[in-house]
Amino acid sequence: MRLVTPGDSAPASVNRYLLPHENQVITVRRHPAVLMQPVALVLGGLIVAGVLSNTMAGSGGAAVSWIWWAWLILLGWFVWKVAEWSVDYFVITNQRMILTTGLITRKVAMMPLTKVTDMGFQRSITGRILGYGEFVLESAGQEQALRTVDYLPYPEQLYLEVCEMIFPNKNPSDD
């Protein structure tokens, strides 16, 4: 997790969505585990393409080239997923939470911190092993654009930081 220092700024893809009076507090990119399925598909496709081209090597060169072209398309899809992951950010400012996603079609979801009535996080067994979790946000009886944020790194630390911002210490004698 990257805690933002006062002189630091958000990535350019996120900075345009911050208001002039907002201070960025936390910026994280989704955990690389979001790429597990694309990696598995590309590696599985490579194995299948290798086996099929080995068994069809004597019968015809056209079928083998089609197999490898199909795998190259799968590889291109994987590169696209990595590029999308590289521009997806979860940003917490002093006033709201923002999730930006998408490479060409940009989606920005946000929820003001003052509207959060309940927040929790979940971790699957895979998430506990690899170090990611999912935030579940609720607001007072309204359907929000930002309800779940999955594949967040350091979920416990991030959860505590956000809770501290939502429920600040009101007792100055505890400082």
N, C-alpha and C positions, 0 to 999 in steps of 0.2 A: 504494500500500500504506500502511496506517495502522499504524505502530508505536505501541503503547499506552504511555503514560507512567504513572508510578506512581499519580497521582490519577485517572486515566481509568478508565472502566468499559466493559464490553461492552454492546452493544445489549441491551435488555430481553429480546428474543427469544432471545438466546444466554446471557445472564447466569444464567438459571435452571439451565443445564446445567453450570456451573462448580462445582467442589468448593470448600469454604471455604479450603483450603490451596493452591489453585492460583493462579498468577499469570499473567494473560493477557499474552502477548508480542506477538502479531501477530493482527490481525483484518482480513480482506479480504472484500469482496463479489466475486462472480464478475464477470468482464469483461462489459461490455454487449454484446459480440459474441454472447453466448448468445441475444440477441434478434434476430439477423440473419434467421433463417428466419421468425419471426412478422412482422417488418417487411416482408419480401419478399412474404409471402402477403397481407397487408393491402393493400399497394400494388398488387400484381397483381390482387387482387380488385376494387379500386377501378377500375382500368383496364378490366377485363372488365365490371364493372357499368356503367360509363360507356358503353362501346361497345355493349353489349347494349341498354341503355335508349335509346340514340340510334337504333339500328336498329329497335327495336320501338315507338318512340314513337307511330307512327300506327296500329298494329294493336290495341293494347289497354292500358289503364291498369293492369289487375290484374296482368299479367305484369311490368310495370315495377316496381310496388310490391313484388312478391315478390322481384325481383332486389335491390332496395335493402334489404329486410328481411334477406335472406341476407347481404348485405355488413355490415349492422349486427351480426349475430350473429358474423361473423368479426372485426369490430372489438371486440366484447365479449370474445372469446377472446384477442385481443391485449392488452387492458387487464388481463385475468387473468394472462397471462404476465409482464407488467411488474410486477404486484403480487407475484407469486411471486418474481421476481428480486430485488425490493427487500428481501425478508426472508431470502434465502439468504446464509449467511456461512460462511467457512472460518476457523476460529480455531485458533491454535497457542498453547498454554499451556506452562508450564515442564515439564509432565508428559505431555501428549498432544495429538493433532491431532483437531479436531472439525469435522464438516461438518453444518450444519443446513440442511434444505431443506423446502419445502412451506408453503403458506399455511393450509390448513385441516387437512389430515393432515400432521402434523409428523414428519419423519424426522430422527433424529440418529444419525450414524455417527461412530465414534471409533476411534483406534488409539493405544495408549500409545507414547511415544517410545522406550521401552526395548525394545519388541517389533519395531521397524522393523529389518529385516536388510538391506534393499536399497531404495534410492529413486532414481528418475530422473525426468527430465521430457522431454516431447516437444513439439515445435512444428511445426505444419504451415506451409505457405507462407502461408496466410491468417493464422495465428497470429503468424508473424514480422512480417507487414505491420501487423497491428492491435495487436500487443503482448500476446498471451495464450499460455498453454501448458497442458499437462496433466501432472499429477504421477502417477507410477505407484509405488505403495508395495507392498512385499512383507514378509511376516512368515514366521518359521520354520515352513514346511510347513503352515500353517493358512490356511483361507479366512477372510478378514476382511471386516467390514462396510464398511471404508474401503479400497478397493483403488485406485481412480482418482478423481482430482479434476480435472475439465476446466474450461476457461475461467478459469484463474487469471491475474490481471494480474501483471506484473513477475516472470515465472517464474524468471529467473536469480537475481535478488536474493532472492527468496523461497526458492529452492533453497539458496543459500549460507547464509541465516539458519537454515534448518532443519538443514542439515548441521552447522553450528556448535553447535546445541543437542544433536544426537544424538551428535556426536563432539567434545566440548569439549576445549580445550587442556589436557592433563594436566601439562604442563611449566611450573611457575610461573616459571622463569627467563626464559621468552619474553615475559612481560608487560612 
